[in-house]
Amino acid sequence: MNCGKELPPELQEITPAAAPAQAPRAAEARPQPPTQPSVEAAVQPAQPPPAPTTVEGMVPEEVAEERKLIEQLSKLHSWSLRLIDLLLDGEATVDVFTEIYDEYSSRIATLDDKRREMIARYEDRLKELNERSENLKIRHEIGEIGDRDYIRQKIEIDKEISKIRPKLAILQNPIEIRLADIPSFTQSVEKKIKDINEKGAQLGLSSQQVSKITSDLQSLLDASRTLIEQHNKIKHEIQKIEIRYKIGELKQDEYLAQKQRLERQLELTF
């Protein structure tokens, strides 16, 4: 099986037709009236491809606000994590650590509140647009809305959806990390939580400080949950195509093309 994919041109078998001994004189063709597209053909363009979930192909200005917010937030998260490492390694005193950490924590909270508000707003709008799309589809199927109006409204809805989804993808990556790095990142944060719980008192942290730091770290893990799910989903798809290739369903060129496409997704930060 080739799963409906075309083989590369160089792999397609080309069988040239034998040339006739004498080419017959072409008969005069009578002009034919232009064919009119059927209703099905007219409606078909109204089924656009799924809206992108990444920022590829988007105008930078369309995601500028989201990009700026996440750049600021990811820097603060990075600095905060490095600061915790310095404390655990004994390179920062508790007083200095506390002063800087509290500053970062306050700024992170402000930016993260804004991030969550934007996510909620975009998710609500997506829900509304999906409901409108379903409503429009039903009205068209029962004949209340004609083909032209259906196509026009469907394209408008899908166009807005295609602009919102990349914004959401950016906002759901507050650490601006590649999907491929998610497993090692989560392990690192989990280790910090464990070390702070075990060594916090010895380092001079109060129980309240230990609780706050570990709570902040857990919140960061929770914020990365969507990325973890995306990473696991892509890895699962890679395993599936590997099995399809091993049992002979996919040819080598098809297998490699699909695998490379999935692996490129792991390199994205959205």
Protein Blocks (a to p, Z undefined) as FASTA:
>chain_A
ZZhpacdfklpccddddddfbdcddddddddddddddfklmmmmmmccdddfbfehiafk
lmmmmmmmmmmmmmmmmmmmmmmmmmmnopacfklmmmmmmmmmmmmmmmmmmmmmmmmm
mmmmmmmmmmmmmmmmmmmmnomacfklmmmmmmmmmmmmmmmmmmmmmmmmmnopafkl
mmmmmmmmmmmmmmmmmmmmmnopafklmmmmmmmmmmmmmmmmmmmmmmmmmmmmmmmm
mmmmmnomacfklmmmmmmmmmmmmmpgZZ
